[in-house]
Amino acid sequence: MARIVSYRFKGVARQIPFSYDRFRDLYEAVAAAEGIDLSAFLAMEQQVAMTAKDKAAIKNFRQQAFTKMGFADIAFVRDSEPGN
């Protein structure tokens, strides 16, 4: 089953196909779709992970960094089931 990611980039709503074969998470997928290099972000995220006491700090860092890049509302699109 194909997965779809929806997001807003600088105010424009977009949807892209997603595969775990190509990307680690949906944040990497949307950055790749917009041509953004994440090497500095990934290095900083790794440092946050090494010093953080809980996973919430990593999630918070990721969400704030992507908001600063111009992303919003990053989420998987749920397939509607037939008959509903």
Buried (B, 14 or more C-beta within 10 A) or exposed (E): EEBEBBBBBEEEEEEBEBEEEEBEEBBBBBBBBBEBEBEEBEEEBEEBEEEBEEEEEBEEBBBEBBEEBEBEEBEEEEEEEEEE
